[in-house]
Amino acid sequence: MFQLPNIYQQHLKNQFNLPQYLALYLLLNLLQNLKTIRLEEIARRFPYPIKLRSRVKKLQRFLSLIGFVA
């Protein structure tokens, strides 16, 4: 499992609320393990108990929130 250095953890916890921080942490873990980065593949592996299409939309909203531009 991917572990962020403490200084990054503290900074990110100050920048995001807890659900956003946890989503970012999960996203970073997934990115470490995937060979190809496609939103659908990330959503398929994202551990949210919602439908795949909803996970894709949730990830799109989150990525736009943190300023990620695809």
Distance bins in CASP14 RR format, pairs under 12 A and 6 or more apart:
PFRMAT RR
TARGET T0000
AUTHOR 0000-0000-0000
RMODE 2
METHOD distances of the structure
MODEL  1
1 25 0 0 0 0 1 0 0 0 0 0 0
1 26 0 0 0 0 0 1 0 0 0 0 0
1 28 0 0 0 0 0 1 0 0 0 0 0
1 29 1 0 0 1 0 0 0 0 0 0 0
1 30 0 0 0 0 0 1 0 0 0 0 0
1 32 0 0 0 0 1 0 0 0 0 0 0
1 33 0 0 0 0 1 0 0 0 0 0 0
2 8 0 0 0 0 0 1 0 0 0 0 0
2 9 0 0 0 0 0 1 0 0 0 0 0
2 24 0 0 0 0 0 1 0 0 0 0 0
2 25 1 0 0 1 0 0 0 0 0 0 0
2 26 0 0 0 0 1 0 0 0 0 0 0
2 27 0 0 0 0 0 1 0 0 0 0 0
2 28 1 0 1 0 0 0 0 0 0 0 0
2 29 1 0 1 0 0 0 0 0 0 0 0
2 30 0 0 0 0 1 0 0 0 0 0 0
2 31 0 0 0 0 1 0 0 0 0 0 0
2 32 1 0 1 0 0 0 0 0 0 0 0
2 33 0 0 0 0 1 0 0 0 0 0 0
2 34 0 0 0 0 0 1 0 0 0 0 0
3 9 0 0 0 0 1 0 0 0 0 0 0
3 25 0 0 0 0 1 0 0 0 0 0 0
3 28 0 0 0 0 1 0 0 0 0 0 0
3 29 0 0 0 0 1 0 0 0 0 0 0
3 32 0 0 0 0 0 1 0 0 0 0 0
4 10 0 0 0 0 1 0 0 0 0 0 0
4 11 0 0 0 0 1 0 0 0 0 0 0
4 12 1 0 0 1 0 0 0 0 0 0 0
4 13 0 0 0 0 0 1 0 0 0 0 0
4 21 0 0 0 0 0 1 0 0 0 0 0
4 24 0 0 0 0 1 0 0 0 0 0 0
4 25 1 0 0 1 0 0 0 0 0 0 0
4 26 0 0 0 0 0 1 0 0 0 0 0
4 27 0 0 0 0 0 1 0 0 0 0 0
4 28 1 0 0 1 0 0 0 0 0 0 0
4 29 0 0 0 0 1 0 0 0 0 0 0
4 32 0 0 0 0 0 1 0 0 0 0 0
5 11 0 0 0 0 1 0 0 0 0 0 0
5 12 0 0 0 0 0 1 0 0 0 0 0
6 12 0 0 0 0 0 1 0 0 0 0 0
6 13 0 0 0 0 0 1 0 0 0 0 0
7 13 0 0 0 0 0 1 0 0 0 0 0
7 14 0 0 0 0 0 1 0 0 0 0 0
8 14 0 0 0 0 0 1 0 0 0 0 0
8 15 0 0 0 0 0 1 0 0 0 0 0
8 21 0 0 0 0 0 1 0 0 0 0 0
8 24 0 0 0 0 0 1 0 0 0 0 0
8 25 0 0 0 0 0 1 0 0 0 0 0
8 28 0 0 0 0 1 0 0 0 0 0 0
9 15 0 0 0 0 0 1 0 0 0 0 0
9 16 0 0 0 0 0 1 0 0 0 0 0
9 21 0 0 0 0 1 0 0 0 0 0 0
9 22 0 0 0 0 0 1 0 0 0 0 0
9 24 0 0 0 0 0 1 0 0 0 0 0
9 25 0 0 0 0 1 0 0 0 0 0 0
9 28 0 0 0 0 0 1 0 0 0 0 0
10 16 0 0 0 0 0 1 0 0 0 0 0
10 21 0 0 0 0 0 1 0 0 0 0 0
11 21 0 0 0 0 0 1 0 0 0 0 0
11 24 0 0 0 0 0 1 0 0 0 0 0
12 18 0 0 0 0 0 1 0 0 0 0 0
12 20 0 0 0 0 1 0 0 0 0 0 0
12 21 1 0 1 0 0 0 0 0 0 0 0
12 22 0 0 0 0 0 1 0 0 0 0 0
12 23 0 0 0 0 0 1 0 0 0 0 0
12 24 1 0 0 1 0 0 0 0 0 0 0
12 25 0 0 0 0 1 0 0 0 0 0 0
12 27 0 0 0 0 0 1 0 0 0 0 0
12 28 0 0 0 0 1 0 0 0 0 0 0
12 66 0 0 0 0 1 0 0 0 0 0 0
13 19 0 0 0 0 0 1 0 0 0 0 0
13 20 0 0 0 0 1 0 0 0 0 0 0
13 21 1 0 1 0 0 0 0 0 0 0 0
13 22 0 0 0 0 0 1 0 0 0 0 0
13 24 0 0 0 0 0 1 0 0 0 0 0
13 25 0 0 0 0 1 0 0 0 0 0 0
14 20 0 0 0 0 0 1 0 0 0 0 0
14 21 0 0 0 0 1 0 0 0 0 0 0
15 21 0 0 0 0 1 0 0 0 0 0 0
15 24 0 0 0 0 1 0 0 0 0 0 0
15 65 0 0 0 0 0 1 0 0 0 0 0
15 66 0 0 0 0 1 0 0 0 0 0 0
15 67 0 0 0 0 0 1 0 0 0 0 0
16 22 0 0 0 0 1 0 0 0 0 0 0
16 23 0 0 0 0 1 0 0 0 0 0 0
16 24 1 0 0 1 0 0 0 0 0 0 0
16 25 0 0 0 0 1 0 0 0 0 0 0
16 27 0 0 0 0 0 1 0 0 0 0 0
16 62 0 0 0 0 1 0 0 0 0 0 0
16 65 0 0 0 0 1 0 0 0 0 0 0
16 66 1 0 0 1 0 0 0 0 0 0 0
17 23 0 0 0 0 1 0 0 0 0 0 0
17 24 0 0 0 0 0 1 0 0 0 0 0
17 62 0 0 0 0 0 1 0 0 0 0 0
17 65 0 0 0 0 0 1 0 0 0 0 0
18 24 0 0 0 0 0 1 0 0 0 0 0
18 25 0 0 0 0 0 1 0 0 0 0 0
19 25 0 0 0 0 0 1 0 0 0 0 0
19 26 0 0 0 0 0 1 0 0 0 0 0
19 48 0 0 0 0 0 1 0 0 0 0 0
19 58 0 0 0 0 0 1 0 0 0 0 0
19 62 0 0 0 0 1 0 0 0 0 0 0
19 65 0 0 0 0 0 1 0 0 0 0 0
20 26 0 0 0 0 0 1 0 0 0 0 0
20 27 0 0 0 0 0 1 0 0 0 0 0
20 58 0 0 0 0 0 1 0 0 0 0 0
20 61 0 0 0 0 0 1 0 0 0 0 0
20 62 1 0 0 1 0 0 0 0 0 0 0
20 63 0 0 0 0 0 1 0 0 0 0 0
20 65 1 0 0 1 0 0 0 0 0 0 0
20 66 1 0 0 1 0 0 0 0 0 0 0
21 27 0 0 0 0 0 1 0 0 0 0 0
21 28 0 0 0 0 0 1 0 0 0 0 0
21 62 0 0 0 0 0 1 0 0 0 0 0
21 66 0 0 0 0 0 1 0 0 0 0 0
22 28 0 0 0 0 0 1 0 0 0 0 0
22 29 0 0 0 0 0 1 0 0 0 0 0
22 46 0 0 0 0 0 1 0 0 0 0 0
22 47 0 0 0 0 0 1 0 0 0 0 0
22 48 0 0 0 0 0 1 0 0 0 0 0
22 62 0 0 0 0 0 1 0 0 0 0 0
23 29 0 0 0 0 0 1 0 0 0 0 0
23 30 0 0 0 0 0 1 0 0 0 0 0
23 42 0 0 0 0 0 1 0 0 0 0 0
23 43 0 0 0 0 0 1 0 0 0 0 0
23 46 0 0 0 0 1 0 0 0 0 0 0
23 47 0 0 0 0 0 1 0 0 0 0 0
23 48 0 0 0 0 1 0 0 0 0 0 0
23 55 0 0 0 0 0 1 0 0 0 0 0
23 58 0 0 0 0 1 0 0 0 0 0 0
23 59 0 0 0 0 1 0 0 0 0 0 0
23 61 0 0 0 0 0 1 0 0 0 0 0
23 62 1 0 1 0 0 0 0 0 0 0 0
23 63 0 0 0 0 1 0 0 0 0 0 0
23 65 0 0 0 0 1 0 0 0 0 0 0
23 66 0 0 0 0 1 0 0 0 0 0 0
24 30 0 0 0 0 0 1 0 0 0 0 0
24 31 0 0 0 0 0 1 0 0 0 0 0
24 46 0 0 0 0 0 1 0 0 0 0 0
24 59 0 0 0 0 0 1 0 0 0 0 0
24 62 1 0 0 1 0 0 0 0 0 0 0
24 63 0 0 0 0 1 0 0 0 0 0 0
24 65 0 0 0 0 1 0 0 0 0 0 0
24 66 1 0 0 1 0 0 0 0 0 0 0
24 67 0 0 0 0 0 1 0 0 0 0 0
24 68 0 0 0 0 0 1 0 0 0 0 0
25 31 0 0 0 0 0 1 0 0 0 0 0
25 32 0 0 0 0 0 1 0 0 0 0 0
25 46 0 0 0 0 0 1 0 0 0 0 0
25 47 0 0 0 0 0 1 0 0 0 0 0
25 62 0 0 0 0 0 1 0 0 0 0 0
26 32 0 0 0 0 0 1 0 0 0 0 0
26 33 0 0 0 0 0 1 0 0 0 0 0
26 42 0 0 0 0 1 0 0 0 0 0 0
26 43 0 0 0 0 0 1 0 0 0 0 0
26 45 0 0 0 0 1 0 0 0 0 0 0
26 46 1 0 0 1 0 0 0 0 0 0 0
26 47 1 0 0 1 0 0 0 0 0 0 0
26 48 0 0 0 0 1 0 0 0 0 0 0
26 55 0 0 0 0 0 1 0 0 0 0 0
26 58 0 0 0 0 0 1 0 0 0 0 0
26 59 0 0 0 0 0 1 0 0 0 0 0
26 62 0 0 0 0 0 1 0 0 0 0 0
27 33 0 0 0 0 0 1 0 0 0 0 0
27 34 0 0 0 0 0 1 0 0 0 0 0
27 37 0 0 0 0 0 1 0 0 0 0 0
27 39 0 0 0 0 0 1 0 0 0 0 0
27 42 1 0 0 1 0 0 0 0 0 0 0
27 43 0 0 0 0 0 1 0 0 0 0 0
27 45 0 0 0 0 0 1 0 0 0 0 0
27 46 1 0 0 1 0 0 0 0 0 0 0
27 47 0 0 0 0 0 1 0 0 0 0 0
27 48 0 0 0 0 0 1 0 0 0 0 0
27 55 0 0 0 0 0 1 0 0 0 0 0
27 58 0 0 0 0 0 1 0 0 0 0 0
27 59 1 0 0 1 0 0 0 0 0 0 0
27 62 1 0 0 1 0 0 0 0 0 0 0
27 63 0 0 0 0 1 0 0 0 0 0 0
27 65 0 0 0 0 0 1 0 0 0 0 0
27 66 0 0 0 0 1 0 0 0 0 0 0
27 68 0 0 0 0 1 0 0 0 0 0 0
28 34 0 0 0 0 0 1 0 0 0 0 0
28 37 0 0 0 0 0 1 0 0 0 0 0
28 42 0 0 0 0 0 1 0 0 0 0 0
28 46 0 0 0 0 0 1 0 0 0 0 0
28 66 0 0 0 0 0 1 0 0 0 0 0
29 42 0 0 0 0 0 1 0 0 0 0 0
29 45 0 0 0 0 1 0 0 0 0 0 0
29 46 0 0 0 0 0 1 0 0 0 0 0
29 47 0 0 0 0 1 0 0 0 0 0 0
30 36 0 0 0 0 0 1 0 0 0 0 0
30 37 0 0 0 0 1 0 0 0 0 0 0
30 38 0 0 0 0 0 1 0 0 0 0 0
30 39 0 0 0 0 0 1 0 0 0 0 0
30 41 0 0 0 0 1 0 0 0 0 0 0
30 42 1 0 1 0 0 0 0 0 0 0 0
30 43 0 0 0 0 1 0 0 0 0 0 0
30 44 0 0 0 0 1 0 0 0 0 0 0
30 45 1 0 1 0 0 0 0 0 0 0 0
30 46 1 0 0 1 0 0 0 0 0 0 0
30 47 0 0 0 0 1 0 0 0 0 0 0
30 48 0 0 0 0 0 1 0 0 0 0 0
30 55 0 0 0 0 0 1 0 0 0 0 0
30 59 0 0 0 0 1 0 0 0 0 0 0
31 37 1 0 0 1 0 0 0 0 0 0 0
31 38 0 0 0 0 0 1 0 0 0 0 0
31 39 0 0 0 0 0 1 0 0 0 0 0
31 41 0 0 0 0 0 1 0 0 0 0 0
31 42 1 0 0 1 0 0 0 0 0 0 0
31 45 0 0 0 0 0 1 0 0 0 0 0
31 46 0 0 0 0 0 1 0 0 0 0 0
31 59 0 0 0 0 0 1 0 0 0 0 0
31 63 0 0 0 0 0 1 0 0 0 0 0
31 68 0 0 0 0 0 1 0 0 0 0 0
32 42 0 0 0 0 0 1 0 0 0 0 0
32 45 0 0 0 0 0 1 0 0 0 0 0
33 41 0 0 0 0 0 1 0 0 0 0 0
33 42 0 0 0 0 0 1 0 0 0 0 0
33 45 0 0 0 0 1 0 0 0 0 0 0
34 40 0 0 0 0 0 1 0 0 0 0 0
34 41 1 0 0 1 0 0 0 0 0 0 0
34 42 1 0 0 1 0 0 0 0 0 0 0
34 43 0 0 0 0 0 1 0 0 0 0 0
34 44 0 0 0 0 0 1 0 0 0 0 0
34 45 1 0 0 1 0 0 0 0 0 0 0
34 46 0 0 0 0 0 1 0 0 0 0 0
35 41 0 0 0 0 1 0 0 0 0 0 0
36 42 0 0 0 0 1 0 0 0 0 0 0
36 45 0 0 0 0 0 1 0 0 0 0 0
37 43 0 0 0 0 0 1 0 0 0 0 0
37 45 0 0 0 0 0 1 0 0 0 0 0
37 59 0 0 0 0 0 1 0 0 0 0 0
37 63 0 0 0 0 0 1 0 0 0 0 0
37 68 0 0 0 0 0 1 0 0 0 0 0
37 70 0 0 0 0 1 0 0 0 0 0 0
38 44 0 0 0 0 1 0 0 0 0 0 0
38 45 0 0 0 0 0 1 0 0 0 0 0
38 56 0 0 0 0 0 1 0 0 0 0 0
38 59 0 0 0 0 0 1 0 0 0 0 0
38 70 0 0 0 0 0 1 0 0 0 0 0
39 45 0 0 0 0 0 1 0 0 0 0 0
39 46 0 0 0 0 0 1 0 0 0 0 0
39 52 0 0 0 0 0 1 0 0 0 0 0
39 53 0 0 0 0 0 1 0 0 0 0 0
39 55 0 0 0 0 1 0 0 0 0 0 0
39 56 1 0 1 0 0 0 0 0 0 0 0
39 57 0 0 0 0 1 0 0 0 0 0 0
39 58 0 0 0 0 0 1 0 0 0 0 0
39 59 1 0 0 1 0 0 0 0 0 0 0
39 60 1 0 0 1 0 0 0 0 0 0 0
39 61 0 0 0 0 0 1 0 0 0 0 0
39 62 0 0 0 0 0 1 0 0 0 0 0
39 63 0 0 0 0 1 0 0 0 0 0 0
39 64 0 0 0 0 0 1 0 0 0 0 0
39 68 0 0 0 0 0 1 0 0 0 0 0
39 70 1 0 0 1 0 0 0 0 0 0 0
40 46 0 0 0 0 0 1 0 0 0 0 0
40 52 1 0 0 1 0 0 0 0 0 0 0
40 53 0 0 0 0 1 0 0 0 0 0 0
40 55 0 0 0 0 1 0 0 0 0 0 0
40 56 1 0 0 1 0 0 0 0 0 0 0
40 57 0 0 0 0 0 1 0 0 0 0 0
40 59 0 0 0 0 1 0 0 0 0 0 0
40 60 0 0 0 0 0 1 0 0 0 0 0
41 52 0 0 0 0 0 1 0 0 0 0 0
41 55 0 0 0 0 0 1 0 0 0 0 0
41 56 0 0 0 0 0 1 0 0 0 0 0
41 59 0 0 0 0 0 1 0 0 0 0 0
42 48 0 0 0 0 0 1 0 0 0 0 0
42 52 0 0 0 0 0 1 0 0 0 0 0
42 55 0 0 0 0 1 0 0 0 0 0 0
42 56 0 0 0 0 1 0 0 0 0 0 0
42 58 0 0 0 0 0 1 0 0 0 0 0
42 59 1 0 0 1 0 0 0 0 0 0 0
42 60 0 0 0 0 0 1 0 0 0 0 0
42 62 0 0 0 0 0 1 0 0 0 0 0
42 63 0 0 0 0 1 0 0 0 0 0 0
42 68 0 0 0 0 0 1 0 0 0 0 0
42 70 0 0 0 0 0 1 0 0 0 0 0
43 50 0 0 0 0 1 0 0 0 0 0 0
43 51 0 0 0 0 1 0 0 0 0 0 0
43 52 1 0 1 0 0 0 0 0 0 0 0
43 53 0 0 0 0 1 0 0 0 0 0 0
43 54 0 0 0 0 1 0 0 0 0 0 0
43 55 1 1 0 0 0 0 0 0 0 0 0
43 56 1 0 1 0 0 0 0 0 0 0 0
43 57 0 0 0 0 1 0 0 0 0 0 0
43 58 1 0 0 1 0 0 0 0 0 0 0
43 59 1 0 1 0 0 0 0 0 0 0 0
43 60 0 0 0 0 1 0 0 0 0 0 0
43 61 0 0 0 0 0 1 0 0 0 0 0
43 62 0 0 0 0 0 1 0 0 0 0 0
43 63 0 0 0 0 0 1 0 0 0 0 0
44 51 0 0 0 0 0 1 0 0 0 0 0
44 52 1 0 0 1 0 0 0 0 0 0 0
44 53 0 0 0 0 0 1 0 0 0 0 0
44 55 1 0 0 1 0 0 0 0 0 0 0
44 56 0 0 0 0 1 0 0 0 0 0 0
44 59 0 0 0 0 0 1 0 0 0 0 0
45 52 0 0 0 0 0 1 0 0 0 0 0
45 55 0 0 0 0 1 0 0 0 0 0 0
45 56 0 0 0 0 0 1 0 0 0 0 0
45 59 0 0 0 0 0 1 0 0 0 0 0
46 52 0 0 0 0 1 0 0 0 0 0 0
46 54 0 0 0 0 0 1 0 0 0 0 0
46 55 1 0 1 0 0 0 0 0 0 0 0
46 56 0 0 0 0 1 0 0 0 0 0 0
46 57 0 0 0 0 0 1 0 0 0 0 0
46 58 0 0 0 0 1 0 0 0 0 0 0
46 59 1 0 0 1 0 0 0 0 0 0 0
46 60 0 0 0 0 0 1 0 0 0 0 0
46 62 0 0 0 0 0 1 0 0 0 0 0
46 63 0 0 0 0 0 1 0 0 0 0 0
47 55 0 0 0 0 1 0 0 0 0 0 0
48 54 1 0 0 1 0 0 0 0 0 0 0
48 55 1 0 1 0 0 0 0 0 0 0 0
48 56 0 0 0 0 0 1 0 0 0 0 0
48 57 0 0 0 0 0 1 0 0 0 0 0
48 58 1 0 0 1 0 0 0 0 0 0 0
48 59 0 0 0 0 1 0 0 0 0 0 0
48 62 0 0 0 0 0 1 0 0 0 0 0
49 55 0 0 0 0 1 0 0 0 0 0 0
49 58 0 0 0 0 0 1 0 0 0 0 0
50 56 0 0 0 0 0 1 0 0 0 0 0
50 57 0 0 0 0 1 0 0 0 0 0 0
50 58 1 0 0 1 0 0 0 0 0 0 0
50 59 0 0 0 0 0 1 0 0 0 0 0
51 57 0 0 0 0 1 0 0 0 0 0 0
51 58 0 0 0 0 0 1 0 0 0 0 0
52 58 0 0 0 0 0 1 0 0 0 0 0
52 59 0 0 0 0 0 1 0 0 0 0 0
53 59 0 0 0 0 0 1 0 0 0 0 0
53 60 0 0 0 0 0 1 0 0 0 0 0
54 60 0 0 0 0 0 1 0 0 0 0 0
54 61 0 0 0 0 0 1 0 0 0 0 0
55 61 0 0 0 0 0 1 0 0 0 0 0
55 62 0 0 0 0 0 1 0 0 0 0 0
56 62 0 0 0 0 0 1 0 0 0 0 0
56 63 0 0 0 0 0 1 0 0 0 0 0
57 63 0 0 0 0 0 1 0 0 0 0 0
57 64 0 0 0 0 0 1 0 0 0 0 0
58 64 0 0 0 0 0 1 0 0 0 0 0
58 65 0 0 0 0 0 1 0 0 0 0 0
59 65 0 0 0 0 0 1 0 0 0 0 0
59 66 0 0 0 0 0 1 0 0 0 0 0
59 68 0 0 0 0 1 0 0 0 0 0 0
59 70 0 0 0 0 0 1 0 0 0 0 0
60 66 0 0 0 0 0 1 0 0 0 0 0
60 67 0 0 0 0 0 1 0 0 0 0 0
60 68 0 0 0 0 1 0 0 0 0 0 0
60 69 0 0 0 0 0 1 0 0 0 0 0
60 70 0 0 0 0 1 0 0 0 0 0 0
61 67 0 0 0 0 0 1 0 0 0 0 0
61 68 0 0 0 0 0 1 0 0 0 0 0
62 68 0 0 0 0 1 0 0 0 0 0 0
63 69 0 0 0 0 1 0 0 0 0 0 0
63 70 1 0 0 1 0 0 0 0 0 0 0
64 70 0 0 0 0 1 0 0 0 0 0 0
END
